Amino acid sequence: MLSGEDGAQLQCCLAVEHLNSCGQATRRQVVRKTSVILGRNEFQEIILRVHDGKVQQSYHLKEFRLFTKFVREGKCTVKLLPANIQLLMSNCPPDQLRLFLKTLSIKHQAWKGSKPRSDREKLKAALPRSFEAISPLQQKDIQKVNEMRSKMAPVGLADCTNKMPVWGTGHQVKRSRSDTNFSPVKANPCKKPILSLPSSKLNRDQAAVLGAVLSGKNVFFTGSAGTGKSFLLKRIMGSLPPKSTFATASTGVAACHIGGTTLHNFAGIGSGSAPLEQCIELAQRPGMLQHWTSCRHLIIDEISMVEAQFFDKLESVARSVKRSNQPFGGIQLIVCGDFLQLPPVSKGKEKASFCFQARSWRKVIQVNLELTEVRRQTDQTFISLLQAVRVGRVTEEVTAKLMKSAYHQIEKDDILATRLCTHKDDVELTNKNKLQQLPGSVRVFEALDSDPDLVKTIDAHSPVNRLIQLKVGAQVMLTKNLDVARGLVNGARGVVVAFQSEKCGLPRVRFLCGVTEVMKPERWVFKSGSGIHLSRQQLPLKLAWAISIHKSQGMTLDCVEISLARVFESGQAYVALSRAKSLESLRVMDFDPRVVRADPDVLLFYKKLRKERLLMQVSMADFVNKD
């Protein structure tokens, strides 16, 4: 059985265009749902077979060009030379598309290096026609191509971003107007990149979650801080068709991390406090209705902050808008978060209900899975301490360790500890005052927004401000993964050491990991409620004398100082402590065991969840033993 996981097959939307000598499409055929299979014929030549369930067509891939600028959106164009035919693939699961293109490129290079047969030799061979799906990438394929690259300059082009060779003629092809969205990769932006086999990097629990999602189940997966929930969520998004998959989160910052929008923006029903009939009307407005009707997979991250009443309202709206009596209107739900972290925001004195307490929760969610392997921290003692705090258990040993941490000297190379605060006002005041106290003039960096009229929406989603004020000596934090291998990750701490002398005067930052780097503007892209893509281009930095606990979610901090005196919510102390990479990089001021609280309703929910999972494992084992 063929699978997108082996790189040989894709399910996608396909447009086949026949071009004239000027590059204009003279004939165009569109197939909404088709299988694209990579295989070999009787002469071991690479063939692309397209099957729409009725008719199949085959295309020889002797010489071609790939246009891969929009691979992240599940789009790619293969231009066949000299036939002058182009295959425009769209709505492909992005991860499968990357693997497919990598397999195609490497297998093609390996085939080129094995002296293909001439037309005369093929005629003399008189072999019967055949087609066999191409085998998955193996180490020998990689080794062969790397040896070829080390001996000679690559024949084609190379896309350094994806480490994916792009075969072609070595010159730019003028694109037809019908395909202006696809841009060719520049010739040889890097020399002979070393290729390697794609790595899945999923542990057993993560693979079980991905398997349940791909089988079409409505899944809730959870796990303590640092168990790779966000990493897994991105893998899930890369495995689903982009046009029908909507990624959302309970907060703007969390939504930005996964390249989505807030759940409230997606729903289009405001706070959800209006009567159901009014909420349904709001969801059926032209801009909202379009993505409600096209949504088949809905991802919700940071579910712990979504209130039960809003979830129930959303479920009713989904059934009405989708005109289906199935739970959530038949939309597949992929829900992620840790209920032992930040709870929903309470309205007034009334305590907000958790999402698992919603009337529709058990009806909607079919599979509950928990990630247990902590990846953020490596010290088992610190992991055990955090697990105890997570469930509200503070022993004398835990108390002693956290009180002792108040004397940790975690400053290094003029990089001070970031203070985590419970209140946003404290953060803004601290950063403003500390910046003013530094000598020298302020440098102001203004963001370039895609739509200045929607600056409030962009502000809500963006991890960086529209205006960033810096001085030499400013304590800063990286807000994007730039180079994981070198330690330039989201949350990495640094200090501004200089500004470049050029006109834009970009800041030079020395990071705690030992790297000194000039910071250039980066782009963040996210969706508005109506599905429009918005972007902000800005330095990937924020002032880091202080940061709020809410804004730190999803981050790993190099050196952090915490004052828990003003903790006011269950799970808040745990979220703060679990941002630290290690106990040695953490300083807890005025620790009081009474501030560590876990909600009893959540503890009961997790107890039932684990009991049900245990019962399921026992019944499965009995079933296997009987067989």
C-alpha positions in Angstrom: 0.0 0.0 0.0 1.4 3.4 -1.0 1.6 6.2 1.5 2.6 9.9 1.5 5.0 8.9 4.4 7.3 7.1 2.0 7.6 10.1 -0.4 6.1 8.3 -3.4 2.5 9.5 -3.4 0.5 12.7 -2.9 -3.2 13.5 -2.7 -3.8 17.0 -4.0 -5.5 19.3 -6.4 -3.8 19.4 -9.8 -3.9 21.7 -12.8 -2.2 20.6 -16.0 -1.2 23.4 -18.4 0.1 23.0 -22.0 2.2 26.1 -22.8 3.1 27.8 -26.1 6.6 29.1 -27.0 5.8 32.4 -25.2 5.0 30.5 -21.9 1.2 31.1 -22.1 -1.3 28.3 -21.3 -3.1 27.2 -24.4 -4.9 24.3 -22.7 -5.7 23.8 -19.0 -7.2 20.9 -17.2 -8.1 21.0 -13.4 -8.6 17.9 -11.3 -9.9 18.8 -7.8 -8.8 15.5 -6.2 -6.1 13.3 -7.6 -3.3 10.9 -6.7 0.2 11.8 -7.9 2.5 8.8 -7.8 6.2 8.8 -8.4 7.4 5.6 -10.1 9.8 4.0 -12.6 9.1 2.5 -16.0 10.7 -0.6 -17.6 13.9 1.4 -18.3 14.2 2.6 -14.7 13.3 6.2 -15.9 11.3 8.3 -13.4 7.6 8.7 -14.2 5.0 10.9 -12.6 1.6 9.2 -12.8 -1.6 11.2 -12.2 -4.8 9.3 -11.4 -8.1 11.0 -10.8 -10.0 7.8 -10.0 -11.1 7.3 -13.7 -8.3 8.2 -16.1 -4.5 8.0 -15.5 -1.8 10.0 -17.3 2.0 9.5 -17.1 4.7 12.1 -17.6 8.4 11.4 -18.2 10.7 13.3 -15.8 13.8 13.4 -17.9 14.3 17.1 -17.6 12.3 19.5 -15.5 12.2 22.5 -13.2 10.6 22.8 -9.8 9.1 26.0 -8.4 8.9 25.6 -4.7 8.4 29.1 -3.2 5.0 28.2 -1.7 5.7 24.7 -0.5 4.7 25.8 3.0 1.2 26.4 1.7 1.1 23.0 0.0 1.8 24.4 -3.5 4.4 23.5 -6.1 4.9 23.6 -9.9 6.7 21.0 -12.0 7.6 22.3 -15.4 8.4 19.5 -17.9 11.0 20.2 -20.5 11.1 20.2 -23.5 7.4 19.2 -23.6 6.4 22.6 -22.2 3.8 21.2 -19.9 3.5 22.3 -16.3 1.8 20.5 -13.4 0.5 22.9 -10.7 -0.1 21.0 -7.5 -2.0 22.6 -4.6 -3.7 21.7 -1.3 -1.0 19.1 -0.6 -0.1 18.4 3.0 3.1 20.5 3.3 5.3 17.9 5.0 4.3 15.2 2.5 5.0 17.6 -0.3 8.5 18.4 1.0 9.3 14.7 1.3 7.8 14.0 -2.2 9.9 16.7 -3.8 13.0 15.7 -1.9 12.5 12.1 -3.0 11.9 13.2 -6.6 15.0 15.4 -6.7 17.4 12.9 -5.1 16.2 9.9 -7.1 16.5 11.9 -10.3 20.0 13.0 -9.5 21.0 9.4 -8.7 19.4 8.2 -12.0 21.3 10.9 -14.0 24.5 9.6 -12.5 23.8 6.1 -13.7 24.1 6.7 -17.5 20.5 6.5 -18.8 19.9 4.3 -21.9 19.8 5.8 -25.4 16.7 5.5 -27.6 18.5 2.9 -29.7 19.3 0.7 -26.7 15.6 0.9 -25.5 14.4 -0.3 -28.9 16.8 -3.2 -28.9 15.8 -4.2 -25.3 12.2 -4.7 -26.4 11.0 -4.8 -22.7 7.2 -5.0 -21.9 5.8 -1.8 -20.5 5.7 -1.6 -16.7 5.3 0.9 -13.8 6.5 0.4 -10.3 6.2 2.9 -7.4 9.5 4.3 -6.5 11.2 3.0 -3.3 11.6 5.2 -0.3 14.7 7.3 0.1 17.6 5.2 1.4 21.1 6.1 2.7 22.7 4.7 -0.5 20.6 7.3 -2.6 21.8 10.1 -0.4 25.4 8.8 -0.4 25.5 8.6 -4.2 24.2 12.1 -4.7 26.6 13.6 -2.1 29.5 11.8 -3.9 28.3 13.3 -7.2 28.1 16.8 -5.7 31.6 16.5 -4.1 33.1 15.7 -7.6 31.3 18.3 -9.7 29.2 21.4 -9.5 25.4 20.6 -9.3 23.7 20.4 -12.7 20.6 22.0 -11.4 19.5 24.6 -8.9 19.3 24.3 -5.1 16.8 25.5 -2.7 18.9 26.0 0.5 15.9 26.6 2.7 14.5 23.1 2.2 17.9 21.4 1.4 16.1 20.2 -1.7 17.8 20.1 -5.1 15.8 21.6 -8.0 16.7 20.2 -11.4 16.6 22.4 -14.4 18.5 24.2 -17.2 20.3 26.7 -15.0 18.5 29.8 -16.3 15.4 31.6 -15.2 12.2 30.8 -17.1 9.7 33.6 -17.7 6.4 32.7 -16.1 3.1 33.0 -17.7 0.5 35.3 -16.1 -1.6 32.4 -15.1 1.1 31.2 -12.7 2.4 34.4 -11.1 2.1 32.9 -7.6 4.9 30.5 -8.3 8.4 31.9 -8.3 11.5 30.0 -9.4 14.3 29.5 -6.9 17.5 31.6 -7.6 20.3 29.7 -9.3 22.9 28.3 -6.9 22.2 30.3 -3.7 24.5 27.9 -1.9 27.2 25.4 -3.0 26.6 21.6 -2.8 24.5 21.3 0.3 25.0 18.0 2.1 21.9 16.0 2.0 20.6 13.7 4.6 17.6 11.4 5.1 14.5 13.1 6.5 14.0 12.4 10.2 10.6 11.9 11.8 11.8 12.9 15.4 8.5 11.8 16.8 8.5 9.6 20.0 6.0 6.9 20.6 3.3 9.1 22.2 3.6 11.8 19.5 3.4 9.2 16.8 0.2 7.8 18.4 -1.4 11.3 18.4 -0.4 11.8 14.7 -1.8 8.4 13.8 -5.1 9.1 15.5 -5.4 12.5 13.7 -4.6 11.0 10.3 -7.3 8.3 10.9 -9.9 11.1 11.2 -10.6 11.0 14.9 -11.4 14.0 17.1 -8.3 14.2 19.3 -7.4 15.9 22.5 -3.7 15.6 23.4 -2.1 17.0 26.5 1.1 16.9 28.4 3.2 18.9 30.9 5.3 21.9 29.8 8.2 21.0 27.5 6.8 17.7 26.2 6.7 18.9 22.6 3.1 19.8 22.2 3.8 22.8 19.8 6.3 20.7 17.8 3.7 18.0 17.4 1.0 20.5 16.4 3.2 21.8 13.6 3.8 18.2 12.4 0.0 17.6 12.4 -0.6 20.8 10.4 2.1 19.7 7.9 0.2 16.4 7.4 -3.2 17.8 6.6 -4.5 19.6 3.4 -4.0 23.4 3.9 -7.3 24.5 2.2 -9.5 22.7 4.7 -7.3 23.0 7.8 -7.7 26.0 10.1 -5.1 26.5 12.9 -6.4 28.5 15.9 -5.4 29.2 19.5 -7.0 30.8 22.5 -4.5 33.7 22.5 -2.9 35.8 19.7 0.7 35.0 20.7 -0.1 31.2 20.7 -1.8 31.5 17.4 1.2 33.3 15.9 3.5 30.4 17.1 1.6 28.0 14.9 0.9 30.5 12.0 -2.8 30.6 12.6 -5.5 32.9 14.1 -7.3 33.2 17.4 -10.3 30.9 17.9 -12.5 34.0 18.4 -11.3 35.4 15.1 -12.0 32.2 13.3 -15.5 31.7 14.9 -16.6 35.3 14.1 -19.1 35.2 17.0 -17.4 37.8 19.3 -17.2 36.7 22.9 -20.0 34.1 22.3 -22.1 35.8 25.0 -24.9 36.7 22.5 -27.9 34.3 22.1 -27.3 31.3 19.9 -29.5 32.5 17.0 -27.5 35.8 16.9 -24.1 33.9 17.0 -25.3 31.7 14.1 -26.2 34.9 12.1 -22.7 36.4 12.9 -21.0 33.2 11.7 -23.0 33.3 8.5 -21.7 36.7 7.4 -20.0 36.4 3.9 -16.4 36.5 5.2 -17.0 34.1 8.1 -19.3 31.7 6.2 -16.7 31.0 3.6 -14.1 29.5 5.9 -16.7 27.8 8.2 -18.0 25.9 5.1 -14.5 25.0 3.8 -13.2 23.9 7.3 -12.9 20.1 7.6 -10.0 20.1 10.3 -10.0 22.6 13.1 -7.0 22.9 15.4 -7.3 24.6 18.8 -4.1 25.2 20.7 -3.8 26.3 24.4 -7.3 24.9 25.1 -6.9 25.4 28.8 -7.8 29.1 28.3 -11.0 28.4 26.3 -14.1 28.7 28.5 -16.7 25.8 28.5 -19.6 28.0 27.6 -17.8 29.4 24.5 -16.9 25.8 23.4 -20.5 24.7 23.7 -21.7 27.7 21.8 -19.1 27.0 19.1 -20.2 23.4 18.8 -23.9 24.5 18.3 -22.8 27.1 15.7 -20.8 24.5 13.8 -23.7 22.1 13.5 -26.0 24.8 12.3 -23.6 26.4 9.8 -22.5 23.0 8.5 -26.1 21.8 8.4 -25.1 18.5 10.1 -26.2 16.8 13.3 -22.8 15.3 13.8 -20.7 16.6 16.8 -19.1 19.9 15.8 -20.9 19.7 12.5 -18.7 16.9 11.3 -15.5 19.0 11.5 -12.5 17.0 12.7 -11.3 18.6 16.0 -7.6 18.5 17.0 -7.3 20.0 20.5 -4.1 20.6 22.4 -3.1 22.1 25.8 -2.5 21.5 29.4 -5.4 22.2 31.8 -2.9 22.3 34.7 -1.4 25.5 33.2 -3.3 28.8 32.7 -7.1 28.6 33.2 -9.8 30.6 31.3 -10.1 34.2 32.3 -12.8 34.6 34.9 -15.6 37.2 34.2 -16.2 39.1 37.5 -16.3 37.0 40.7 -17.7 33.9 39.0 -15.1 31.2 38.3 -14.8 30.3 34.6 -15.5 26.6 33.7 -12.8 24.6 31.9 -13.4 23.3 28.4 -13.6 19.6 29.6 -16.6 20.7 31.7 -18.5 21.7 28.6 -21.7 19.7 27.9 -20.5 18.8 24.4 -16.9 17.9 25.3 -17.3 14.1 25.8 -19.6 14.0 22.7 -17.0 15.7 20.5 -13.7 14.3 21.7 -13.1 10.7 20.7 -9.5 10.1 21.7 -7.6 11.5 24.7 -3.8 11.1 24.7 -1.0 12.4 27.0 2.6 13.2 26.1 4.9 12.1 29.0 8.5 12.6 27.7 9.8 16.0 28.8 12.2 17.5 26.2 12.7 21.1 27.4 14.6 20.1 30.6 17.2 17.3 30.8 17.9 17.3 34.6 15.6 14.6 36.1 15.7 16.2 39.5 14.3 19.5 38.1 11.8 17.6 36.0 10.5 15.8 39.1 10.3 19.1 41.0 8.2 20.6 38.2 5.9 17.6 38.0 5.2 18.0 41.7 4.5 21.7 41.3 2.2 21.0 38.3 -0.1 18.9 40.5 0.1 21.3 43.4 2.3 19.0 45.6 5.0 21.0 47.4 7.1 18.8 49.6 9.7 20.1 52.1 12.4 19.0 49.6 10.8 21.0 46.7 10.4 24.1 49.0 14.1 23.9 50.1 15.3 23.7 46.5 13.2 26.6 45.3 14.2 28.8 48.4 17.8 28.0 47.9 17.6 29.1 44.2 17.1 32.7 45.5 20.9 32.8 45.9 21.7 31.5 42.4 24.1 33.8 40.4 22.7 33.4 36.9 24.0 36.6 35.3 26.8 36.2 32.8 28.5 38.5 30.2 26.4 41.5 31.2 23.2 39.5 30.4 20.8 39.8 33.4 18.1 37.5 34.4 14.6 38.1 33.0 12.0 38.7 35.6 8.7 36.9 35.1 5.7 38.9 36.3 2.1 38.0 36.9 0.8 41.4 35.8 1.3 43.1 32.4 1.6 46.6 33.8 4.6 45.6 36.0 6.3 44.3 32.8 5.8 47.5 30.8 6.9 49.7 33.7 10.0 47.7 34.5 11.2 47.6 30.8 10.5 51.3 30.3 12.4 52.4 33.4 15.4 50.2 32.9 15.8 51.4 29.3 15.6 55.1 30.4 18.3 54.4 33.0 20.8 53.3 30.4 23.1 56.0 29.0 23.2 56.9 25.3 20.5 57.7 22.8 17.5 55.5 21.9 17.3 53.8 18.5 13.7 53.3 17.3 12.8 50.5 14.9 9.4 50.6 13.2 7.7 47.5 11.8 6.5 47.1 8.3 2.9 45.9 8.5 1.0 44.4 5.5 -2.1 46.5 6.4 -1.6 49.6 8.6 -5.4 49.9 9.0 -5.4 46.5 10.8 -2.6 47.3 13.2 -4.7 46.3 16.3 -5.3 42.8 14.8 -1.6 42.5 14.0 -0.6 43.7 17.5 -2.9 41.0 19.0 -1.1 38.2 17.0 2.4 39.4 16.8 5.1 38.5 19.3 6.9 41.8 18.5 5.8 45.4 18.9 5.2 47.8 16.1 7.9 50.1 17.6 11.0 48.6 19.3 13.2 51.0 21.3 16.8 49.9 22.0 20.0 51.2 23.4 23.5 49.7 23.9 23.2 47.6 27.0 19.5 46.9 26.5 18.5 43.4 27.8 16.7 41.6 25.0 15.1 38.3 24.1 14.8 36.5 20.8 11.2 36.0 19.7 11.8 33.5 16.8 13.8 30.4 16.2 16.6 31.6 13.9 19.2 28.8 14.2 18.4 26.1 16.7 21.8 24.4 16.3 23.6 27.6 17.4 21.2 28.3 20.3 19.3 31.1 18.6 15.9 30.0 19.6 12.6 31.7 20.8 13.4 32.9 24.3 17.2 33.1 23.9 18.6 35.9 26.1 21.1 38.6 25.0 22.3 42.1 25.4 22.7 44.8 22.7 26.5 45.5 22.4 26.5 47.9 19.4 24.6 49.3 16.4 25.9 49.0 12.8 27.2 52.3 11.3 25.0 52.0 8.1 21.8 54.0 7.6 19.5 51.4 9.2 21.9 50.9 12.1 20.9 47.3 12.9 21.6 46.1 16.5 24.4 43.7 17.3 23.4 41.3 20.1 25.6 39.0 22.2 23.6 36.0 23.4 24.0 33.9 26.5 24.7 30.8 24.2 28.0 32.6 23.1 26.9 33.8 19.7 27.1 37.4 18.7 24.8 38.3 15.8 23.5 41.3 13.8 19.7 41.2 14.1 17.9 41.7 10.8 14.1 42.1 10.4 12.1 38.9 10.2 8.5 38.4 8.9 5.6 36.9 10.9 2.5 35.8 8.9 -0.9 35.1 10.4 -4.5 35.0 9.4 -7.2 37.5 10.3 -10.7 36.4 11.2 -11.8 36.7 7.6 -9.0 34.4 6.4 -6.8 37.2 4.9 -3.1 36.7 5.5 -1.5 39.6 7.5 2.2 40.1 8.2 4.6 42.1 10.3 8.3 42.6 9.4 10.3 43.6 12.5 13.4 42.8 14.4 12.9 39.5 16.2 13.6 41.1 19.6 11.7 42.3 22.7 13.0 44.0 25.8 13.7 41.4 28.4 14.3 42.9 31.8 10.8 41.6 32.5 8.1 39.5 30.7 4.6 38.4 31.7 3.9 34.8 32.6 1.1 34.8 30.0 3.5 36.0 27.2 6.1 33.4 28.2 4.0 30.4 27.3 5.7 28.2 24.8 9.1 29.8 25.5 12.3 28.3 27.0 14.2 31.0 28.9 18.0 30.9 29.4 18.1 32.8 32.7 15.0 33.7 34.6 14.1 35.4 37.9 10.6 34.8 39.4 8.6 36.6 42.1 5.6 34.5 42.9 4.2 36.8 45.6 1.4 38.1 43.3 0.3 34.8 41.8 -3.5 34.8 41.5 -4.4 31.8 39.4 -4.1 28.0 39.6 -1.2 26.8 37.4 0.4 30.2 37.2 3.4 29.3 39.4 3.9 26.1 37.4 3.9 27.9 34.1 6.5 30.4 35.4 8.8 27.8 36.8 8.6 25.5 33.8 9.9 28.2 31.5 13.4 27.7 32.9 15.8 25.3 31.1 17.4 24.1 34.4 17.3 24.7 38.1 20.7 26.4 37.8 19.3 29.0 35.4 16.4 29.9 37.7 16.2 32.3 40.7 12.9 32.3 42.7 12.5 35.2 45.0 10.4 35.1 48.2 9.0 31.6 47.6 5.9 30.6 49.5 4.5 27.1 49.1 1.0 28.4 49.4 1.1 30.1 46.0 1.4 26.7 44.3 -2.1 25.6 43.4 -3.6 23.0 41.1 -7.3 23.2 40.4 -9.1 20.1 42.0 -11.5 19.8 39.0 -8.5 19.5 36.7 -6.7 16.9 38.9 -9.9 14.8 38.9 -10.2 15.1 35.1 -6.6 13.9 34.6 -7.1 11.1 37.1 -10.2 9.8 35.1 -8.3 10.3 31.8 -5.4 8.1 32.9 -7.7 5.5 34.4 -9.6 5.2 31.1 -6.4 4.9 29.2 -5.1 2.2 31.6 -8.4 0.3 31.2 -8.1 0.6 27.4 -4.6 -0.8 27.4 -5.6 -3.7 29.6 -8.6 -4.6 27.4 -6.4 -4.4 24.3 -3.8 -6.7 25.9 -6.5 -9.2 26.8 -7.8 -9.0 23.2 -4.3 -9.7 21.8 -3.7 -12.6 24.2 -7.1 -14.3 23.3 -6.1 -14.1 19.6 
